[in-house]
Amino acid sequence: MSIDELSPRIKELKLQKDQLNEPGIQAEVDSILQHFRVLDVNAIKDYVDNLKARIDEADSAKHKTILRSFVRKIVIDSDKVTVEYKLPVPPENEIII
């Protein structure tokens, strides 16, 4: 490709970049990001370990309740099984012991 062919695309990308740096866009991005919290890998591991321990100690009825709380869907396709789940993250103020 020649520089003449790339030039319009480069200009377009620079314009898009400049638009993303505008204060209104940045405020919108900040607003969206405030709904997400940073997750500590060790906190998640501790929570999952705690959840596993609760599952190991539970009876079959409780197993079902716990699994339904985070498994969204199980898809079986011939010899392939796909499990869709939401990450079991502790509530904001929960302390893991």
Biotite code that builds the C-alpha atoms (Angstrom):
import biotite.structure as struc

atoms = struc.array([
    struc.Atom([0.000, 0.000, 0.000], chain_id="A", res_id=1, res_name="MET", atom_name="CA", element="C"),
    struc.Atom([1.212, 3.461, -0.763], chain_id="A", res_id=2, res_name="SER", atom_name="CA", element="C"),
    struc.Atom([1.293, 6.403, 1.616], chain_id="A", res_id=3, res_name="ILE", atom_name="CA", element="C"),
    struc.Atom([-1.464, 8.013, -0.457], chain_id="A", res_id=4, res_name="ASP", atom_name="CA", element="C"),
    struc.Atom([-3.732, 5.069, 0.274], chain_id="A", res_id=5, res_name="GLU", atom_name="CA", element="C"),
    struc.Atom([-2.937, 5.093, 3.987], chain_id="A", res_id=6, res_name="LEU", atom_name="CA", element="C"),
    struc.Atom([-3.146, 8.849, 4.514], chain_id="A", res_id=7, res_name="SER", atom_name="CA", element="C"),
    struc.Atom([-6.977, 9.146, 4.611], chain_id="A", res_id=8, res_name="PRO", atom_name="CA", element="C"),
    struc.Atom([-7.231, 6.233, 7.048], chain_id="A", res_id=9, res_name="ARG", atom_name="CA", element="C"),
    struc.Atom([-4.567, 7.735, 9.310], chain_id="A", res_id=10, res_name="ILE", atom_name="CA", element="C"),
    struc.Atom([-6.394, 11.079, 9.311], chain_id="A", res_id=11, res_name="LYS", atom_name="CA", element="C"),
    struc.Atom([-9.657, 9.333, 10.163], chain_id="A", res_id=12, res_name="GLU", atom_name="CA", element="C"),
    struc.Atom([-8.064, 7.442, 13.060], chain_id="A", res_id=13, res_name="LEU", atom_name="CA", element="C"),
    struc.Atom([-6.454, 10.612, 14.418], chain_id="A", res_id=14, res_name="LYS", atom_name="CA", element="C"),
    struc.Atom([-9.833, 12.358, 14.299], chain_id="A", res_id=15, res_name="LEU", atom_name="CA", element="C"),
    struc.Atom([-11.468, 9.469, 16.178], chain_id="A", res_id=16, res_name="GLN", atom_name="CA", element="C"),
    struc.Atom([-8.677, 9.574, 18.768], chain_id="A", res_id=17, res_name="LYS", atom_name="CA", element="C"),
    struc.Atom([-9.119, 13.318, 19.237], chain_id="A", res_id=18, res_name="ASP", atom_name="CA", element="C"),
    struc.Atom([-12.875, 12.867, 19.650], chain_id="A", res_id=19, res_name="GLN", atom_name="CA", element="C"),
    struc.Atom([-12.304, 10.247, 22.341], chain_id="A", res_id=20, res_name="LEU", atom_name="CA", element="C"),
    struc.Atom([-10.127, 12.698, 24.239], chain_id="A", res_id=21, res_name="ASN", atom_name="CA", element="C"),
    struc.Atom([-12.895, 15.308, 24.392], chain_id="A", res_id=22, res_name="GLU", atom_name="CA", element="C"),
    struc.Atom([-14.080, 16.074, 27.960], chain_id="A", res_id=23, res_name="PRO", atom_name="CA", element="C"),
    struc.Atom([-17.664, 14.909, 27.292], chain_id="A", res_id=24, res_name="GLY", atom_name="CA", element="C"),
    struc.Atom([-16.519, 11.530, 26.035], chain_id="A", res_id=25, res_name="ILE", atom_name="CA", element="C"),
    struc.Atom([-14.080, 11.151, 28.922], chain_id="A", res_id=26, res_name="GLN", atom_name="CA", element="C"),
    struc.Atom([-16.861, 11.960, 31.410], chain_id="A", res_id=27, res_name="ALA", atom_name="CA", element="C"),
    struc.Atom([-19.066, 9.319, 29.793], chain_id="A", res_id=28, res_name="GLU", atom_name="CA", element="C"),
    struc.Atom([-16.283, 6.731, 29.945], chain_id="A", res_id=29, res_name="VAL", atom_name="CA", element="C"),
    struc.Atom([-15.617, 7.615, 33.597], chain_id="A", res_id=30, res_name="ASP", atom_name="CA", element="C"),
    struc.Atom([-19.333, 7.266, 34.351], chain_id="A", res_id=31, res_name="SER", atom_name="CA", element="C"),
    struc.Atom([-19.429, 3.806, 32.790], chain_id="A", res_id=32, res_name="ILE", atom_name="CA", element="C"),
    struc.Atom([-16.259, 2.691, 34.544], chain_id="A", res_id=33, res_name="LEU", atom_name="CA", element="C"),
    struc.Atom([-17.482, 3.736, 37.999], chain_id="A", res_id=34, res_name="GLN", atom_name="CA", element="C"),
    struc.Atom([-19.954, 0.830, 37.884], chain_id="A", res_id=35, res_name="HIS", atom_name="CA", element="C"),
    struc.Atom([-17.073, -1.625, 37.686], chain_id="A", res_id=36, res_name="PHE", atom_name="CA", element="C"),
    struc.Atom([-14.843, -2.435, 40.577], chain_id="A", res_id=37, res_name="ARG", atom_name="CA", element="C"),
    struc.Atom([-11.315, -3.689, 40.491], chain_id="A", res_id=38, res_name="VAL", atom_name="CA", element="C"),
    struc.Atom([-11.169, -7.284, 41.598], chain_id="A", res_id=39, res_name="LEU", atom_name="CA", element="C"),
    struc.Atom([-8.283, -8.603, 43.610], chain_id="A", res_id=40, res_name="ASP", atom_name="CA", element="C"),
    struc.Atom([-7.193, -11.993, 42.288], chain_id="A", res_id=41, res_name="VAL", atom_name="CA", element="C"),
    struc.Atom([-6.430, -13.279, 45.775], chain_id="A", res_id=42, res_name="ASN", atom_name="CA", element="C"),
    struc.Atom([-9.843, -12.169, 47.060], chain_id="A", res_id=43, res_name="ALA", atom_name="CA", element="C"),
    struc.Atom([-11.527, -14.025, 44.192], chain_id="A", res_id=44, res_name="ILE", atom_name="CA", element="C"),
    struc.Atom([-9.437, -17.145, 44.869], chain_id="A", res_id=45, res_name="LYS", atom_name="CA", element="C"),
    struc.Atom([-10.343, -17.018, 48.562], chain_id="A", res_id=46, res_name="ASP", atom_name="CA", element="C"),
    struc.Atom([-14.019, -16.562, 47.712], chain_id="A", res_id=47, res_name="TYR", atom_name="CA", element="C"),
    struc.Atom([-13.974, -19.492, 45.256], chain_id="A", res_id=48, res_name="VAL", atom_name="CA", element="C"),
    struc.Atom([-12.166, -21.681, 47.807], chain_id="A", res_id=49, res_name="ASP", atom_name="CA", element="C"),
    struc.Atom([-14.799, -20.740, 50.385], chain_id="A", res_id=50, res_name="ASN", atom_name="CA", element="C"),
    struc.Atom([-17.558, -21.534, 47.885], chain_id="A", res_id=51, res_name="LEU", atom_name="CA", element="C"),
    struc.Atom([-15.948, -24.902, 47.100], chain_id="A", res_id=52, res_name="LYS", atom_name="CA", element="C"),
    struc.Atom([-15.802, -25.744, 50.800], chain_id="A", res_id=53, res_name="ALA", atom_name="CA", element="C"),
    struc.Atom([-19.497, -24.866, 51.171], chain_id="A", res_id=54, res_name="ARG", atom_name="CA", element="C"),
    struc.Atom([-20.359, -27.053, 48.180], chain_id="A", res_id=55, res_name="ILE", atom_name="CA", element="C"),
    struc.Atom([-18.288, -29.950, 49.555], chain_id="A", res_id=56, res_name="ASP", atom_name="CA", element="C"),
    struc.Atom([-20.135, -29.766, 52.882], chain_id="A", res_id=57, res_name="GLU", atom_name="CA", element="C"),
    struc.Atom([-23.626, -29.353, 51.388], chain_id="A", res_id=58, res_name="ALA", atom_name="CA", element="C"),
    struc.Atom([-26.239, -31.956, 50.615], chain_id="A", res_id=59, res_name="ASP", atom_name="CA", element="C"),
    struc.Atom([-27.490, -32.468, 47.043], chain_id="A", res_id=60, res_name="SER", atom_name="CA", element="C"),
    struc.Atom([-30.360, -29.960, 47.386], chain_id="A", res_id=61, res_name="ALA", atom_name="CA", element="C"),
    struc.Atom([-27.927, -27.281, 48.562], chain_id="A", res_id=62, res_name="LYS", atom_name="CA", element="C"),
    struc.Atom([-25.518, -28.198, 45.701], chain_id="A", res_id=63, res_name="HIS", atom_name="CA", element="C"),
    struc.Atom([-28.274, -27.410, 43.249], chain_id="A", res_id=64, res_name="LYS", atom_name="CA", element="C"),
    struc.Atom([-29.046, -24.054, 44.884], chain_id="A", res_id=65, res_name="THR", atom_name="CA", element="C"),
    struc.Atom([-25.400, -22.995, 44.991], chain_id="A", res_id=66, res_name="ILE", atom_name="CA", element="C"),
    struc.Atom([-24.728, -23.994, 41.379], chain_id="A", res_id=67, res_name="LEU", atom_name="CA", element="C"),
    struc.Atom([-27.868, -22.283, 40.118], chain_id="A", res_id=68, res_name="ARG", atom_name="CA", element="C"),
    struc.Atom([-26.690, -19.065, 41.734], chain_id="A", res_id=69, res_name="SER", atom_name="CA", element="C"),
    struc.Atom([-23.862, -18.678, 39.212], chain_id="A", res_id=70, res_name="PHE", atom_name="CA", element="C"),
    struc.Atom([-24.283, -21.164, 36.325], chain_id="A", res_id=71, res_name="VAL", atom_name="CA", element="C"),
    struc.Atom([-26.195, -19.386, 33.569], chain_id="A", res_id=72, res_name="ARG", atom_name="CA", element="C"),
    struc.Atom([-26.392, -22.114, 30.952], chain_id="A", res_id=73, res_name="LYS", atom_name="CA", element="C"),
    struc.Atom([-25.041, -25.551, 30.070], chain_id="A", res_id=74, res_name="ILE", atom_name="CA", element="C"),
    struc.Atom([-24.886, -26.437, 26.381], chain_id="A", res_id=75, res_name="VAL", atom_name="CA", element="C"),
    struc.Atom([-24.291, -30.048, 25.312], chain_id="A", res_id=76, res_name="ILE", atom_name="CA", element="C"),
    struc.Atom([-23.251, -30.509, 21.696], chain_id="A", res_id=77, res_name="ASP", atom_name="CA", element="C"),
    struc.Atom([-22.281, -34.106, 20.842], chain_id="A", res_id=78, res_name="SER", atom_name="CA", element="C"),
    struc.Atom([-19.035, -34.665, 22.750], chain_id="A", res_id=79, res_name="ASP", atom_name="CA", element="C"),
    struc.Atom([-18.595, -31.009, 23.777], chain_id="A", res_id=80, res_name="LYS", atom_name="CA", element="C"),
    struc.Atom([-20.066, -29.403, 26.902], chain_id="A", res_id=81, res_name="VAL", atom_name="CA", element="C"),
    struc.Atom([-19.996, -25.633, 27.412], chain_id="A", res_id=82, res_name="THR", atom_name="CA", element="C"),
    struc.Atom([-20.808, -24.074, 30.770], chain_id="A", res_id=83, res_name="VAL", atom_name="CA", element="C"),
    struc.Atom([-21.669, -20.362, 30.801], chain_id="A", res_id=84, res_name="GLU", atom_name="CA", element="C"),
    struc.Atom([-21.383, -18.825, 34.231], chain_id="A", res_id=85, res_name="TYR", atom_name="CA", element="C"),
    struc.Atom([-21.045, -15.538, 36.014], chain_id="A", res_id=86, res_name="LYS", atom_name="CA", element="C"),
    struc.Atom([-17.984, -15.169, 38.164], chain_id="A", res_id=87, res_name="LEU", atom_name="CA", element="C"),
    struc.Atom([-19.028, -15.692, 41.775], chain_id="A", res_id=88, res_name="PRO", atom_name="CA", element="C"),
    struc.Atom([-17.687, -12.482, 43.277], chain_id="A", res_id=89, res_name="VAL", atom_name="CA", element="C"),
    struc.Atom([-18.336, -11.534, 46.863], chain_id="A", res_id=90, res_name="PRO", atom_name="CA", element="C"),
    struc.Atom([-20.609, -8.574, 47.547], chain_id="A", res_id=91, res_name="PRO", atom_name="CA", element="C"),
    struc.Atom([-18.779, -5.256, 48.025], chain_id="A", res_id=92, res_name="GLU", atom_name="CA", element="C"),
    struc.Atom([-18.806, -5.343, 51.837], chain_id="A", res_id=93, res_name="ASN", atom_name="CA", element="C"),
    struc.Atom([-18.537, -9.096, 52.452], chain_id="A", res_id=94, res_name="GLU", atom_name="CA", element="C"),
    struc.Atom([-15.534, -10.195, 54.456], chain_id="A", res_id=95, res_name="ILE", atom_name="CA", element="C"),
    struc.Atom([-14.129, -13.585, 53.532], chain_id="A", res_id=96, res_name="ILE", atom_name="CA", element="C"),
    struc.Atom([-13.017, -15.660, 56.517], chain_id="A", res_id=97, res_name="ILE", atom_name="CA", element="C"),
])
